[in-house]
Amino acid sequence: MTRQAILAPRLFDGTSLEADKAVLIEGDRITAVLPFADVPSSFPIIRLDGASYLAPGLVDLQVNGGGGVLFNDALDFEGLAAIAAAHRKLGTSWIQPTVISGSTRQIAAALDAARAAFAARIPGVLGLHIEGPFLNPRQRGIHPPDAIRPLATADLELLTAPFPGVLMLTLAPETIPRPALSVLRKAGVIVMAGHTEATPEEIAAAQSLGLAGFTHLFNAMPPIAARAPGPAGAALADHAGFASVIVDGWHVHATSLRLALAAKGADRLFLVSDGMPTVGSSATSFRIGETLVSLHEGRLTASDGTLAGAHLCVAEAVRNVHRLLGIAPADALRMATATPAACICRGNRLGIIGPGAHADLALFDDSCALLGTWSGGVFTAARTLVGT
């Protein structure tokens, strides 16, 4: 079993920033975190630059595609493996592959693909994120209009069947019978509000039944108004719930990001890529249903200008939130490690550096640019966003 000791002058362990710590790795697991002086002589030493930050492996809970593949179009083991590999090359250790408003048949196929990935131990697959189709049609965004539909009994049975990984479901709470929310939560589904016009009262009722948080805050929901705060206002007023945010420079203005961070903090606001097939690929266009989506100057849009996911990986989101808001690197890293892990109730296993954790690590420089990653204890230098 391969041994190594990584000496990090600055270590973010998912909770706090520590100085002069050594991470001991045996095989694909972390066995200890120690002061430099306590490293056993039997461990080969890797010394990191003093200006770098060693962090846990990054977690992305919304990944629609990557490596030229849209998961909706490749709802099988091979498609999922290709997407996970593309994001892993860009520094993301763990992903939630995401289905965009699929039919019952498509959702079943996606669940089967995720089960197959678990059986084959495909690296980095956490489970599945089903975004829609139980959405408010007025806030559908790029989701095909003919795909939006009510939650049926067959859907509920499918979603509450035994599943080996994390199952996340984004829905509009105002469109769902309240008893169904309770059934989903009792089955272990992480339920998020998104593509919604729910009132604060409707959000509060959903939260009482287990609503965990909000998907891509500010996007696909009405703006906050004095007498109509809507779901975004409800999210900001709620200190306990989680919220994801897309920080690509297009989806959310920096002032709105500052507002969200001030209201929720880095331990409740987390980064997602909403990544599409162009990520980790030379592709510049793809289709969602009948809609052509094109990449231009880093922005993915339909012909009418509607944003269609993001040309983004979560490592770039870390750098963006640090650059745009000037927040400390530890907080930027927390938003892509410990916080999303806590949202899916995996904070004791993911997003941390500690004994027993996977030896999946990320190395960043002072500007929060990714330098490289350790995957199962094996180091790989950073890749750029475009190209594999």
N, C-alpha and C positions, 0 to 999 in steps of 0.2 A: 504494500500500500504506500503510495507516494506521500511524502511528508514535505511541508514547507511552512515557513514562518514569514509572514508579510509584516514588515516593520513600517508602521504608519505614523508619521509625526502628527497628523490630524486625522482622527477617526470619528466619523459620525455613525453611531451604532444603531440608529433608528430612534433613539431617545435624546441623546445629548452628544455634544462634541467633546471628545477626549483627546488628550495630548500624549504622544509617545507610547502608543499601544501596539502590541504585536498580536496578530491574528494567526493562530496555529490551525493548520489544515492537515487532515489525514484523509486521503482519498477524496471523496466529494462532500465531506462534512467538516464544519468548524468544530474543533475540540476544545479550544480555550481562547480567551483574550487576556493577555498578560502585559505587565510592564516589560520594556525592552530587556532589562537586566535578568528577567526570570525565564527567558527562552531557553529550553533544553538544548544542549550541544548537539543532539542527534537530529535537529531540524535544520535543513538548508535555509539560508536567510535570503529574503528579497527585500532590499531597501528602497523605499519610495522617496521621491523628491519632497522636501519639506513644504513646498508650495501647493501640494496636491491634497485632495480629500479622498479618503477611502470610505465608501458607503455600501449599504446593502444593495443587493440586486434590485433593479427597478421593477415596478409593478404597474401594468396598464390594464384597466378594467373595461376599455372600450376600443376594440380593434376590429374594424370591418374587413380589412384586407391588407395585403402587403406582398412584395415580390411579384407583382403583376397579377395577383389572384384576389378576386372579390369572393368572400366566403359564401355569399348568397348564390353564386354561380358554381361553387365547388364544394357542395355540402357533403364532403366525404373525408376520409382519413387523409388522403393525399393533399387535398386542398388545405386542410387545417395544418398539416405538418409544414407545408410550404410557407404559410403565413407566419407561423411561429418561428420558423428558421429565419425569415427575412427580418423580423423585429429583433430577434436575438442577436443577429449580426450588428444591429444598431444600438445595442446596449440594454434592451429590455429583457429581463430574466423571466418574467411571468406575464402571461396575457390572458384576457378573457376574450376569445373569439366572439364576434358579435354578428347576429343575424338581423337584417333590416326588414322589419314587417313581412315576415314570411307567412305562407299558408300553413295550415295544420300539418300537411305533408312535409313541407320544408322544415318546420320546427322539429318534427320527428326525425328527419334525416340529420339535422344538425346535432340533436341529442345523441343519435347513434354514432356520428362521427366523433363526438367528444368521448363517448364511452370507449370507442376503438382506440383513440389516442391514449387514454388512461391505461388500457390493457397493454398497449405497446410501449408505454412509458415514454411517450414523446416529450422531450424536455420543454418545460416552461408553460404547459397548458394547464390553467387553473380549473377550467370548466367551460361555461357558456354564458354569454350575455344575450338575451333575447330582447331586442329593442322594438317594441310594437309587436303586432299590429293593433293593439288595443289602445289607440291614441285618439286625441281630439283632432278631427279632420282639418280644423281651421289652423292647427299648429303642426301640420304633418312635415313641413320642411321639404326635404328631397324624397321622402317616402312616397311610393306610388299611391295615387289617390284610390285606386281600385283595390289596394291591399288592406286599407284601414277597415277594421270590422270590430264588432262586439266580441267579448269573451264568451265562448261557447262551452258547454259542459265537456265536450271532447277535449278542448284546449286545457281546461282545468285538470282533467284526469291525466293528460300528457305531462303537464308541468309539475304535478305532485307525485308522479311515479318515482321510485328510487333512482337516485343519480349519484355517481361516485365522486363528483367534483362540486365546485361552487356554481350554483345556478342563480343568475341575476336576471331580473325582469324589469324593464322600463315600461311604464304604462301611464295613462292619464287617469288619475283617481276618480274624476267626475264621471267617467264612462263605465266604471266597474261596480257591480253590486258589492256592498260592504262585506257581506259574509264571505265572498270570494277572497278578499284581501286577507281575512283571518285564516282561511284554509291554506292559502299560499304560504303565509308566514309560518304556520304550524308545520308545514312540510319542509321548512328550511330554505325556502326561496328568499333571496335578498331582493326586496321590492323597492324600486326607485320611481319617483315621479318625473315624467318628462313628456315633451310634446303635449302640453297641458294648459288649460285655462282655469284650473281649479282655484276656488276662492280660499282664503286663509281658513275659513270654517271647514271646507271640504278637506283641505290638507290636514288640519288638526284631527278630524275624524279618522282619516287614513293613518295618521301617525299612531293613534290610539290602538289601531289594529296591526301595527308592525311596520309601517312605511319607514324605510331606513334612511332615505335621503332623496337627492335630486340629481338628475342626469343633465349634463352640460348646462349649468346654471346660466341664465339670461337668454340662452338660445332656445328657439321653439317654445316660447312662452311670452305672454304680453308684457310690455314694460310696466314698471312700477308707477302708479299714480296715487295722488293724495287720498282719494276715497276708494281706490281699487288697487291695493298692493299686489294682488295676484300671487301666483306661486313663487315668483322671485322674491317678493317682499316677505312672504311666509318663510322662505328659506333663510333669508338674512336675519329674521327675528328669532329663528330657532337655533339655539346654541348647542343642542344635543345631536341633531341630525347631520349627516354628511352631505356634501355636494361636490360633484365633479365640475371641472372647468377646462375648456380648450384654450390653451395659450399659444396661438400661432401668429398673433398679430393681426388676425382678421376677424375672428369670431367674437371677441370681447375687447372693448376699449380698456386702456390701462387704468382709467379712473374707476370704471366698474370693477376691475380686478382689485384695486385698492380697497374699495368699499366692501367687497366680498371678504377679503382677507381680514379687514378690520372687524367685521361682524362675526366671522366664524373662526378665524385663526388657522394656522397651518396644521392643526391636529384634527380639523373637520373639513377643510377644503383641500381637495386633491386634484392632481393633474391626470388627464387622459389625452390620448392622441386623437381619437376618432379617426384613426389612420385608414387610408384607402389603398387600392392596389398600386398606386404610384410610389408608395413608400418602399425604399429598397429596390427600386426598379427603374428602368429607363422609359417605362410607359408614360405617356402624357395624356391619355384619355381612356375612358371605360364607360360602361353603361350600367345604370341602375334601372332595371326594367327596360322601358323604352326610352328613358332619358339619357342623353349623352352628357357626360361630365368631362370637362377639360381642365388641364393644369396650365395656368399662366402666371408667371412671376410668383410662384409659391402658393397660389390660391386655386382651389378647386371649386368650379361653379358649373351649373347648368346654363343653357343658352339665355335664360331670362335673368341670370345673375344670382340665382339662389345658391347659397353655399351648400356644398355637397360633401360633408366630411372634411378631412384635413390631410394635407401633405405634410405629415408630422409624425415623429416618433417621440416617445415620452422623454428621452434624454434631451432632445431639442427643446421640449417644453420646460424642462428644468432650467436650461440656460436662458430661455426667453423670460421666464417669470423673475429670475434673478436680475436680468438686464433691464426689463421694463419697470420693475417695481423697486429695485435696489434692495431687496430683502436679503438677509444673511444666507449664505450657502446652506447652512444646516436646515433652515426653514424650507428653502427650495427643495432640498433633498428629501425632507420629511414628507412633502406633498406628493412624492413619487415612490415612497417606500412604506413607512410605517402607517401613514394615514389611509391609503387605499387598502392595505392589509387589514387594518382595524375595521374598515367599512364592511368587509366580507367575513369578519370574525375569524381572521387568520393571523392576528397580531402576535400570537405566540410562536408562529412558524415562519412567517414571511416578513420582509421589511425590517429585519433586525440582523445584527451581527452578534452572535453569542454561541455558547456551546450547544451542539446539536443541530444548529441551523444549516441549511444547504450552503455549500461553499460557492455561492453566487454573489459576486461583489462587483462594484462599479467604481472606477477611478476618475475623478474630475480635477481640473485645474482651478486656479483662483477665480476664473471667470465663469465657472460652472460648465465649461466645455468638457465633453466626455473624452477621456484619454484611452480607455480600454476597459475590458471586463474580464472577470473570472467566471467561467461557467463550469460548475462541478469541479472547481479547483484548477481549471486550465485557462491560462490567460490568452486573450485575443486583443490586438490593438483595435482602436475605434475605427469604424467605417463612416463614410459620409452618408447623408440622407438619401441622395440620388445615386443609384448604382449599387451593385452588390459586390 
